[in-house]
Amino acid sequence: MKLSEKTALITGATSGIGEEFAKRFAELRYNLIITGRRENKINSVAEEIRKYFNVNVEVVIAELSDEKDLEKLIRVIENKKIDMLVNNAGFGLNSFYEEEDINKFLDMETVHVKVPMKITYVVLKDMIKRNNGTIINVSSDGAFLLAPKNAVYASTKAFLKTFTEALNIEIKSKGKNIKLQALCPGLTKTDFHEKMGMDKSRQVNKGMIKWNTPKFIVNSSLEALKKDKVVCIPGAKTKFLIGVLNLLPRKSYYRFMINFCKKNFKNKEKARA
Ligand SMILES: NC(=O)c1ccc[n+]([C@@H]2O[C@H](COP(=O)([O-])OP(=O)(O)OC[C@H]3O[C@@H](n4cnc5c(N)ncnc54)[C@H](OP(=O)(O)O)[C@@H]3O)[C@@H](O)[C@H]2O)c1
């Protein structure tokens, strides 16, 4: 079989949404450059992809909050033709702002804001020259739904959404054929919540709470790309929640969120006791 000439760069492909994107693009005959920190795990993802899809997979082990590691990644990609970029790496913190080590929030800002900005800057110039390419920035429903213990996360994800939309306008105003998407998933069954200390057994659907799979998120993203949708919110329930809550006057919205979360946190504390 002829080797592919297209390349996809996916940050944070060790598990979850990034891993699913990697497998899907390999299936679509892209060679891959994937990043992660858990070395054994990402190497076994790469091995599995090489075996099943017969594409090249380059793994870059990088702690993206570390400038040196980011520079290492930039050196790998700067002279390559990247056709598809997925800025996906990200993490959550389950803490009130003033109670957490500020450096963890600053790392979050780096990984969710500065890193996608820098990688996009490197990749976009060549895409513009070739008048071809796609960039998916993995934002979150948190860009629309503000909740306690989420101030920095929601702000960084709102940045990503706005950045993507604004950049899309800029690029289209030049008449360039480059696709941009801000992907805004709701709750998704990945390693994300477990890393924040949430037991997987608590990932259950209840009322308006619906947990999606990475496969569903990636399917929705690829479908939205076909329709040139710039903001993709996978799932009817997530779309509905965002739509309805953001119709409320801001004061009512704040009251709803504060009460909803007070009740939720209280129940969780009771369950832990
Ligand atoms: N799961 C959800 O409910 C949900 C909802 C909305 C948006 N999202 C967003 O979706 C994206 C993917 O998350 P996921 O749910 O698939 O979680 P995941 O399974 O934990 O995957 C996150 C990926 O990002 C990498 N990563 C995290 N922090 C990093 C850092 N400081 N430096 C380098 N790499 C880092 C991880 O690398 P290692 O694992 O190798 O450390 C992993 O490959 C994130 O941007 C997240 O904010 C998730």
The ligand as an ORCA input file, in Angstrom:
! r2SCAN-3c Opt
* xyz 0 1
  N     -13.250     14.733     29.234
  C     -14.098     15.757     29.259
  O     -15.175     15.698     29.899
  C     -13.780     17.009     28.482
  C     -14.809     17.956     28.292
  C     -14.540     19.109     27.576
  C     -13.284     19.329     27.042
  N     -12.285     18.399     27.255
  C     -10.961     18.714     26.700
  O     -10.570     17.646     25.856
  C      -9.140     17.620     25.751
  C      -8.661     16.184     25.862
  O      -8.943     15.701     27.162
  P      -9.467     14.220     27.446
  O     -10.807     14.348     28.033
  O      -9.281     13.351     26.288
  O      -8.493     13.820     28.660
  P      -7.253     12.801     28.780
  O      -7.670     11.436     28.410
  O      -6.716     13.049     30.135
  O      -6.224     13.340     27.680
  C      -5.538     14.552     27.855
  C      -4.295     14.567     27.006
  O      -3.606     15.822     27.209
  C      -2.270     15.560     27.645
  N      -1.840     16.585     28.603
  C      -2.498     17.043     29.680
  N      -1.765     17.955     30.331
  C      -0.605     18.070     29.653
  C       0.577     18.831     29.829
  N       0.733     19.666     30.869
  N       1.595     18.689     28.950
  C       1.471     17.832     27.912
  N       0.392     17.077     27.678
  C      -0.641     17.197     28.552
  C      -2.329     14.207     28.327
  O      -1.042     13.638     28.338
  P      -0.631     12.436     29.385
  O      -1.904     11.723     29.695
  O       0.351     11.636     28.622
  O      -0.075     13.108     30.575
  C      -3.301     13.461     27.415
  O      -2.626     12.994     26.282
  C      -8.620     18.562     26.847
  O      -8.202     19.770     26.256
  C      -9.842     18.801     27.722
  O      -9.799     20.071     28.336
  C     -12.503     17.247     27.956
*
